[in-house]
Amino acid sequence: GGGVFQGWAGGYPEIVKENELFERYYRELGIVPAGEWPAFMAALREPLPATLRITGYRSHAKEILHCLKEKYFKELQDLEVDGQKVEMPQSLSWYPDELAWHTNLSRKILRKSPQLEKFHQFLVSETECGNISRQEAVSMIPPLLLDVNPHHKILDMCAAPGSKTAQLIEMLHADMDVPFPKGFVIANDVDNKRCYLLVHQAKRLNSPCIMVVNHDASSIPNLQIDVDGRKEVLFYDRILCDVPCSGDGTMRKNIDVWKKWTTQNSLQLHGLQLRIATRGVEQLAEGGRMVYSTCSLNPIENEAVIASLLEKSQGALELADVSSELPGLKRMPGITKWKVMLKDGQWFEEWKDVPSNRQTQIRPTMFPVKDEEKLKAMNLERCLRILPHHQNTGGFFVAVLIKKSPMPWNKRQPKV
């Protein structure tokens, strides 16, 4: 087509994948290893491969995997479409038991051969009945690092649309001999409509161990449970804190991020992210684990939030060293030095440099810790940064926190 339809390759006008401020910002912060910048930018401009997860709590996950490998993948092995050999789906090297796969097959190709059409139909029908989930590869990481057991009480603070929640439910049901695990997942989201999405996602799994609640995560109330006739405050063994973020790690999927990206988004979200994470650790049981994650590359939303949380916890929290977990996952360490930039491109190195008329936009908690000893004790390098060009994924940030003792402002646990 020409005329009106020019540039409507996928039904969208061509979006220019350029953003000068984005490049200037992240180059200056040095989040990408020396010499890898061109590869990093090139990866961001490529579309994301489709990833799918075989839902893992029924014994027939193994059967679906067997069926995929022996039947469908075998049929695709020597298939050519338009004279080109079809690229085989690959399993994600770091996901346990080969239960997650990525494929570069586009919709256009899927329609071009009967074998591919059949493969596509299989994926569609298995997704509908909850045996397969379409889920971005990096978003599978936080539940895996939560280290869930079937007896754990779990809170998912910002749960919609629910693919991570589904993973958590599956982990509760890891032991097929226990139809009713002792643990449960409470999935919360602030948006009422999105809560219905959560219900829909969870319903496919037929689990009795899920409750969906609709609250602002930063002030989610304490729940009380009955323990031998006494009312006690419920503390969670595991908390997933996947906070709202600017999403600049999702540029490969959400193309308008290229056009809309500015540092303003991160500055506006930082306070909310810190409040949600703080409310999370307050409700974590001692010895419990909380995973904080964002699909952003920005230290203001990542390390700055974690450093601030560690600082006010006065030793009650520590970052877990998860370097030996998920072998095969390529990761970069968290960073310890960064600066803050306004949307007009102006940089600030520390809080005292910020003029008073900017002190509502920029907050002290956004800056790195200056005291070297304090900084060293925080072990910020234990955070995980996932860069798109290392394993053909989106960009992502994860930090795993362990609670050693009550938060200093909760020293007296409230009497009910």
Protein Blocks (a to p, Z undefined) as FASTA:
>chain_A
ZZjlgoilnopacdddddfklmmmmmmnopacghilmmmmmmmmpccdddddddfkbfkl
mmmmmmmmmmmmmmmmmgceehiacddddddfklghhlaccdfbdfklmmmpfklmmmmm
mmmmmmmnopaccddfklmmmmmmnopafkbccddfblbgolmmmmmmmmmmmpmklmba
fbdcddddfblklmmmmmmmmmmnopakbccddddfklcccddddeehiacddddfbdcd
ddddehlmmmmmmmmlmmmgcfklmmmmmmmmmmmmmmmmmmpcehiacddddfbfbfkl
mmmmmmmmmmmnnopaccddfklgoghiacddddfbdcdddfkopacfbfklpcfklmmm
pcfklpccfblmlmmmnommmpccddfklnopadddddddddfbdcfklmpacdZZ
